[in-house]
Amino acid sequence: MKNILIFLLLITQSPISIGQAETAIKKPLKNATVILDIQNMTCPVCKYTIKKALEVKNGLQQVTINYDAKTATINFDPTKTSPDRIVKTITNIGYPAKLQAKNQ
């Protein structure tokens, strides 16, 4: 891996050092978390319908749906998806969702 970095730095004449490049590769990107208010959940099975719809979304790390509170807490990779896309996915299956809070 180090040899590839050195090669890339040489051919691109990048102004960053090898140490900076290695740090960037080793440092994982920070995931983000959103909490959504979800309407139209009328029974405990609704949460499974929502989870199933979200399974196909790239970048979702963890989905926790609370039927009693009518909320979803979703941990995701912001380089692969966004809160707006998550809200749209849930809303499009019949459960209008809106952003409650965003922690990054």
Order of alpha helices (4+ residues) and beta strands (2+ residues): alpha-alpha-beta-alpha-beta-beta-alpha-beta
